[in-house]
Amino acid sequence: MSTLSDLLAEHTGLPGSVADHLQLVVAEWQLLSDLSFADFLLWVPVGAEGAADDRFLCVAQARPTTAPTAHPEDMVGTEVTPQEHPQLQRAARERRICREEDPRWHMGVPVRRETIPVRLGESVVAVLSRDTNLAVPRVPSPLEISYLGSAADLCQMIADGSFPTAEPAPDVHTSPRVGDGLIRLDSAGTVVFASPNALSAYHRMGHAADLVGGPLAPLTRSLLSDPFDADEVSQRIRQALDGQPGMRIEAEAQGATVLFRALPLQPRGQAAGALVLVRDVTEVKRRDRALMSKDATIREIHHRVKNNLQTVAALLRLQSRRTGNGAARQALDESVRRVTSIALVHETLSMSVDERVDLDDVVDRVIPMMSDLTSVGPGVTVRRQGRFGVVAAELATPLVMVLTELVQNALEHAFPEDRGGEVVVRAERSARWLDVVISDDGCGLPTDFSLEHAERLGLQIVRTLVESELRGSLSLRGRDQRGTEAVLRVPLKYRR
């Protein structure tokens, strides 16, 4: 089964920022599916841009837990033409939500289809299809009316480009869901609807009366045991009414533990209130504590590995200072640099909760270290351009090692002692690739240089890591005017 990242990488040339936004949409859309009582399909164009026969590929699918599905079959990987699904191209071009006039029959089931443009900045980057199974008659109820109204607001915000947001990034995998408990607030913060599970959660917290008609923020604040948690939850609710998204927050009241998450509703930029999702997690806290204990153990292991590596680096540095042989001192200094760069990766992992590394942070800390350990002229500088982004732990260590070796190679061999210059580490990320170019304006490559036959240990390490660990490609070439650039390409798809 191909993941969203795999399909985007294989069939599109979308930049990394678009792929990240589509990942955010997919992370949030179970909420949309449940509120809409409908299936959601994510479609991306795969034909030539602006072509009349532009085809769309389904790259992700969500089914509702609140209603029968309209698509019992797997739609991921399906391609359609404008003739088969004209609303997709129409929504993308007209930049608005479109609905078919009449339902269509699909596998013996009447289905109503709507299309929602997914906007990022000023561009429509994909289209959502909201397909509702009409075979089961539904009697309008306060719950259904509130759900559909909330879904309409969120879908309009997707078309506006204001939902979902990347900052702050909510942990949607453990956040409350629609079925856990939903409260709809008007623009003044008054409860206009509360689902039965939301009422039950508040009853566990000690509130026996109905919620509808009262302000939610001060009520919640009065129920929570810890005054700091009470202020925080109340503030999150008020911030959502002001249009600010928030992460989930956990609080306790009368022995009950409840998760809260507040979402602003601002279709077309106009304040329409907020959604507050609540979930009673009292009975699952013990399992969460066990998982947190294991996670803390893993982070502690990374912390100890980092400490041990730093001790090794310190011993090597001490030995280097006491060595009179220049070649031996240089070899020890190179070992210090390599061990320290690996230690930085483990330090980052010791603070991570998902075994992933923010490579920009690591690179920004490695670059000054290399300048300190390398004897270069006073006018030589190193800087980073672009974003590496977050990568899995299995990629982080070899990638940092390769980058440090290539930068070190440029610092040592590109500039004579009496000449200044600049080394630029430029990163560009797409859904499929991480492309890195390390360029300098130094003296260039020797005429007989060959990467395959290079005898320097650093380049041999780089070549081995690129081929065996990163499964990427590397080339060194002269620049048009002067200097050298190393071009590294690393695949980001799931590695089987």
N, C-alpha and C positions, 0 to 999 in steps of 0.2 A: 504494500500500500504506500503510495507516494505521499509525502507530507506537502504542506503548502509551500514551504521553502523549496523543495525539490521541483514542484511543478512550475513555480515562478522562475526558477533558475533554468529549467529545461526549455520552457516555451516562450519566455519573454526576456527582454533586456532591461527590465525595470531597475532603476537605481536603488541603492540600499535604503534611502529614506522612504521610498514608496513601499518597498517590501516590509519595512518596519511598521508603517502605518496600517497595512493590510493585516499584519499579525495582530495589531491592537484591535482592529475591527473584529477579527475572528475570536479573539480572547473575550470580547464583550458580548458577542451576538447571541449566546444562549439566553441572555436576558431579553433581547429583542424577540427571539423566537417564542419564548414562553409568554411574553406580554401580548404578542400578535396572534397567538394560537395558530402559527403558520410555520412552514419550512422556510429557511433562508439559504440561498445559494449565492456564492461569490463568483462573479464572472469577470474575466480580464480579456481585453482584446488581444488577438494573436495575429491578425492580418496587418497589412501595411497601414500606417496611420493615415486616417482620412479617406481610406478606400471605400468605394460604394459596397463592396462585398466583404466588409470587415467581419471576421468570424470572432466568436467569443468562446472561451474555454472556462468550464466550471472547475475551480481550484479548491473549493471547500464547501461543506454542506452541514447544516444544523437542523435537527428535527425538534419539534416542541415536546415538552413533557406535559403540557396542559391540554393537548388536543391530538386527534389522529393525524398522522403524517400524510402529506400529499405525494410523497415520493418514497415508497417502500424500497425502491431500487437505489443503488448507489449512483449518484449523478456526477461524482468527482471524476474528471478526465473527459467528460462529454463536451463535444464541440457543437455549436449551433451557428446557423447563418442568419442574417437579418430577415430572410423570408420565414424561417422557422420561429424566430423570437424577435419580432421587429421592435418591441418595447426596449430592448437592451440598447440598441444603437440610438433610439429616440431619446432615452433618458440621458445617455452620455452627451449627445449633441445639444439637447435643449436644456441640460443641467437642472432638471426638475424631476420630481416623482411622477411616474406615469402609471396608469391603470388601464387594463383591458376593459372594453365596454361590456363584453359578455364572457361568462366563464367558458372554459374549454374542457373537454373530456380528456383525461389522462389515465390510462389503464383502468377504464371503467369508472373513474371517479371524477366528478365535476370539480375543477380547480380554478380559483380566481388568482390571476397573476398581477403583481405590481412590481415596478422596477424603481430602484433608488440609486441615484448617482453617488459614488463615494468620492468626496472632494478632499483634496490635500492642497492647501494654498489656493492658487487660482486655477488648478487643473483638476479635471475628473480623471481619476486613475483606475477606476473599476466601477462595476455596477452590481448592486445587490438585487436579487429577485426574491420577493416575498410571495410564496405560493400557499394559498389557504385551501384546505380540504373542505368542500361544501356539502359532502355527503351526509354529515351528521347535523341535523337542524339544531340551532342554538337559540335559546330564549334569552333575550337581553336581561342582564342582571346588573346590580351595582358593581360587582366584581369585574364582569366582562367589560362594562362601559369604562371603568377606571383603567383596566389593563390596556384596552385598545387606545384610549386617549393618551396614555403615557407612551405607548409604542409609537403612536403617530408623532409625538413631540420628539422622541429620540431619533426616529428615522429622518425627520426634517433636519435635525441637527447634523446627521451624517451628510445629508445633501448640502448643508451650509458649510461643512468642514469644521464644525465646533465640537464634534463627538466622533470617536473617543479622543481623549487627550493623552499625551505621553507623560506629562508632568503635572502633579505627582502620579507615579505609576501605581495603580491599585493592584493588590494581589488577588486577581479575579478568580484564581483557582481555589482559594479558600474563603472568598468573600461570600456573604449571604446571597442566595438565589431567590428568584420570584416565589417559588413554592415554600421557601422558609418563612417568609413574612414580608409584606409590602405595605408601605404607608405613603399616601399621596398628600402633599402639602400644597396649599395655594401660595400665591406670591407673598402673602403676609405671614406665612409659617403656620397657618391653621390647618388641622387635619381635615381633609375632605373625604378620605377613604382609608380604611385599615382592614387588611385581609384577616381571616380567622386566625391564621398562624401568628400574625403580628400581634393580635390581641392576646393570644396565649402567652407569647413571650413577655409582654408587659404585665400580664397577670402573674407570671413567675417572679417578676421584679417587684411585685407588691401593689400594682395598680389594678383595682377590681372593676372600675367603671369603664365606660366606653371611651374611645379616644377621639371620635369624630366631634368636631366643633371646638376643640381646645387647641392652644398653642403647644406644639410638641417639644420645642427646645427647653423651656423652663420646666415642663413636666418631667422630662427625662433627667434633667439635672437634679431635681428633687428626689428621684428614686435611687440614684447610684450611690454606692457606699463610699467610694474614695472621692474626695473633693476635687483632686486633680483630674481624675477620669471624668467626673461630672462636668467640669469646665471644658474639657477637651471635646467630649461628645456634643455638648451644647454648642460649642463654637463651630464644630464641623457642620452641624445642621444649618446654622446661620450663614456660614460661608457658602453652602450649596444654594441657599436662597439668593445669595449675591452673585451666583454664577461661577463659583470656584469649586472644581472637583476635589475630592478628598479620598485618601486611602481608608481602608477598613480600620476600625478600632474596636478593641475588646474591653468590656467593662463588667463589673460584678455588682449585684444588688440582691440582698437577702438570700445569699447562697447560690443564686443563679448567675451563670456567665453568659453574656449575650454579645454577639458581634453586630456592629452597626456599620453601614456604609451609606453616605448621602450623595446623591447625584443631582446636579442642577438641570433644570429643564428650561431651555432658552431657544425655542424654535424661532428662526428668522431674527435672532438677536433680541427677542422680547422676553422678559421674565415671565415664566408661567408656573413658578413654584419649584418643587423639588420632589424627588423620590427618596425615601429612606427604606433601605433593606435591613431587616433584622433577622437574626438567627440565634435560637437557644442552643448553645453548645455545651451545656453543663455536663451532659453524659459522655461527651467525647474528649473532655479535657485530659483524662488520664492517658489516653493514647497519644494526644498531642504532646504531653510532657515526655513520654517515652521517646517519641521521634525527635523532640528538641534535644533530649539528652544524647542521642546518637549523633545528631548533627553537631552538637557542641564537642563531642569526642573527636569527630573528623577534623573540625577546625583546630582543636588543640594539637592533633597530630601534625597538621600543616605548620602550626606555630613552632612546635619543637623541631621539626625538620629545618625550618628557617633559622632558628637559633643555632642548630648544629652546623649548618652551612656557613653562617656568619662567623662561627668559631674557627672553622677550617680556613675561611678567607683571611681572618686575622692572623692565624699561624703562618700562612703562606706569605702574607705581607711582612710579618716580622722576619721570616727567613730571607725574603728578598732584600731587606735593608742590611742584612749581615753578610750578604753574598758579594764577593769582590768581582766575580766573573760577569761581564756585561750581558753575554748571551743567556746565562742562567738567570740573571735578574729579570731580563725581559720575558723569559718563559714563565717565571713565577708571577710576574705582574699580569700576564695574560690569563693565567690560571685564576688569579684573584678576581679578575673581571668576569670570567665565565661563571665561577661559583657564586659571586655576588648577584649576577643577573638571575640565576636560578632561584636564589634565596628571595629575591623580590617577588617572583611569581608565587612562591609558597606563602609569603607574607600577605599578598593579596587574597589568596585562597583561604587563609586563616580568618579573614574578615568577611568572606562570601558565604551565603547560605545556599547556593545552588551550584557550586563547583564550576563557576564561570568567572572570567577575569576581564576587567576593564583594561584593555591593552593600552589605551591612551595614557592612563595613569602610570602604568609600568614603564612605558617608553619615555615619558617625561621625567621619570626618576632615573632611568638608566643613562640617558644622554649626558647629564652633568657628571655622572660617575665616570664615564669614559673619558671625558675631557680632563678630569683630574688625574686619571691613571696613564694618560698618553702624553708623551713629550711632543707637543706641536707648537707651532709659532703662535705668538700672542694675537695675531689677527685672524685666526681660524675659528669659525663659529659653527655650531650645529643647531638646526631648528627643525620642527615638525610642521607639516602642512596636512590638512584633511583629518579624517577620523578613522581610526582602526575599528572602534566599536568594541563590543563585548564578544568574547570567543570562549569556547569550551576549554576546560583545563587541559585536555589532551592536546590541544593545539597551542596553548599559551607558551609552554616551556620551550619546545623546539622553535617556535616563531620568534620569541624573544632572543634565543641564542643566535639565530640566523641574522636578525637585525643588528645585534651588537657586533657580531663578527664583520658584517659588511660595513658598518659605520667605522669600526676600528680600522679596517683595511683602508678605507678612504682617508682617515686621519693620518695614518702612518705613511702612506705611499703617494698621496696626491700632491702634497705640498712640501717643497724644500724648506729648510729651516728658516730662510730669510724671506719667505713669501706667505702672505695671508690668503684667506679664501673662505668659502662657505660650503658646508655639507647640508643638503636638504633631504629630509625623510618625508616623502609625499605618499599619502595613503588614499585610496579610493575604493569604496566598498559597494558592491551590488548584491542582488539576491543570490548570485551564484559564485562570485569571486571576491577575493580580497587582493587588490593590486597595489603593490608597494614599489616605488622607484626611489632609490637612494642615489642622488646625483651630487657631483662636486665640480668645481671650476678649476681643478688642479692641472697637473701636467699631462694627464691622459695615460692610456695604456701603452705598454711596449708594443712594438710592431709585431713581434712574434708571440704575443700572449695567447694562451688557450686555457679556458677554464677547465676543460677536461684533463689537461696535463699539468695543471698548476700543482706545485709541490709544497706550497705554504700550508701549514697545518690548519690555519683558520679557514681557508677556502675549501680544504678537504672536509672539514667539519660541516661547513655550510652545504656543500654538495650532497653529503650523506644525509643530513637532516631534511633537506628539501625533497630528496627522492624517496626516502624510506618512511619518514614521519609525517611530513606535510603533504606528500604526494602531489607536489606542485612543480613549477618550472622556474628556472633561473637563467638569466643571461647577463653578461657584462659587455658593454659596448661603449665606444667613444661617442661623445656628444658632437653636435654639428659644429659648434664654435671651438670650445676647448673643454677639457675635463672628461669625466667618465660617469656613466650611470649603470647601476645594477637594477635589473628589472625582475621582480619577484611576483609570481602569480600563484595564489593558494586557493584551492576549491573549498567552498563553505558548505557544500551539500553534505547530507548525512553520509558518514563513511562506514561502508559495510565491511 
